[in-house]
């Protein structure tokens, strides 16, 4: 493998990691808002269910098909962490102080 091939591979891996980072942080603003407000009441339960199932199934797929693929797993695990916070406040909203 020549130097040109190594640079191309590094470029492709960098694109994968950058994309994964952006996807992984997508849920953070909503998780933060849910935490700050103490509620995820405004989000559809069906939306949260579909998002969670998509993340879980894709995580399993990546592990079974590709093994440890850092960028892909970062994406899915990052979103699953955000989903835990969002769903928690959907199920257990904080009481609003009067």
C-alpha positions in Angstrom: 0.0 0.0 0.0 1.5 3.3 -1.1 1.5 6.6 0.7 -1.3 7.9 -1.6 -3.5 4.9 -0.5 -2.8 5.7 3.2 -3.8 9.3 2.7 -7.0 8.3 1.0 -7.9 5.8 3.7 -7.2 8.4 6.4 -9.4 10.9 4.5 -12.2 8.4 4.3 -11.9 7.5 8.0 -11.9 11.2 8.9 -15.2 11.7 7.0 -16.7 8.7 8.8 -15.7 10.0 12.2 -16.8 13.5 11.5 -20.2 12.3 10.3 -20.6 10.0 13.3 -19.8 12.8 15.7 -22.4 15.1 14.1 -25.0 12.3 14.2 -24.0 11.3 17.8 -24.6 14.8 19.1 -27.9 15.3 17.3 -30.0 14.2 20.3 -28.0 16.3 22.8 -30.0 19.6 22.3 -33.3 17.7 22.8 -31.9 15.8 25.8 -30.7 19.1 27.3 -34.1 20.7 26.8 -35.9 17.8 28.3 -33.5 17.9 31.3 -33.8 21.7 31.6 -37.6 21.6 31.4 -38.0 18.4 33.3 -40.3 17.0 30.6 -40.4 15.5 27.1 -44.1 15.8 27.0 -44.1 17.6 23.6 -42.5 14.6 21.9 -44.6 11.8 20.4 -44.2 8.5 22.1 -44.4 6.8 18.7 -41.5 9.0 17.5 -39.4 8.1 20.5 -40.2 4.4 20.1 -39.3 4.4 16.4 -36.1 6.3 17.1 -35.1 4.0 19.9 -35.8 0.8 17.9 -33.8 2.2 14.9 -30.8 3.0 17.1 -30.9 -0.4 18.9 -31.3 -2.4 15.8 -28.7 -0.5 13.9 -26.3 -0.9 16.8 -26.8 -4.6 16.8 -26.5 -4.8 13.0 -23.2 -2.9 13.1 -21.8 -5.1 15.8 -22.9 -8.3 14.1 -21.8 -7.3 10.6 -18.8 -5.1 11.1 -17.6 -5.8 14.7 -16.2 -2.8 16.3 -16.7 0.1 13.9 -15.9 3.1 15.9 -17.6 5.8 13.9 -20.9 3.9 13.5 -21.0 2.8 17.2 -20.2 6.3 18.3 -23.2 7.5 16.4 -25.7 4.9 17.7 -24.4 4.8 21.3 -24.4 8.6 21.5 -28.0 8.8 20.3 -29.0 6.0 22.7 -27.6 8.0 25.6 -29.5 11.1 24.6 -32.7 8.9 24.2 -32.4 7.6 27.7 -32.6 11.1 29.0 -35.4 12.1 26.7 -37.5 9.0 27.4 -36.9 9.4 31.2 -38.5 12.8 31.2 -41.3 11.6 28.9 -42.2 8.9 31.5 -41.3 10.8 34.6 -41.8 14.5 34.0 -40.6 16.8 36.8 -43.4 18.6 38.7 -43.7 22.2 37.6 -43.3 24.6 40.6 -46.1 27.2 40.9 
